[in-house]
């Protein structure tokens, strides 16, 4: 499936966060730019590096009225463990049936250790305060993800 088109209204969603609370994209409209990033699995090495980068970039994100939302197919209780283990200071969302990943084109064929399977394609979407998709990052480097996100956001102004 293809990514939503930059400039279009971002696909809406409501998912449970690490505490079992429902979080919807519409609650950020008009107040925050949203960094919606899809990652394969909580507490794995690459996903931890990526999440900790965003955690450490929180002051810069906050200055820009940016909220980060991490989405994975992990169950809610695993997300809570991930947050607690790594001191994450942003919202993690559970998309167990990968319906939202499908909507965003972030679910598809992958290869790992010679095996092919469907899974999360590490992808980040920048959604403006107006609810429109501003950028799609589909070549994500976990170590520099937070810096790349900040550079894109700064380039939007």
Secondary structure, 3 states (H helix, E strand, C coil): CCCCCCCCECCCCEEEECCCCEEEHHHHCCCCEEEEEECCCCCCHHHHHHHHHHHHCHHHHHHCCEEEEEEECCCHHHHHHHHHHHCCCCEEEECCCCHHHHHHCCEEEEEECCEEEEEECCEEEEECCCCEEEEEECCCCCCCHHHHHHHHHHHHC
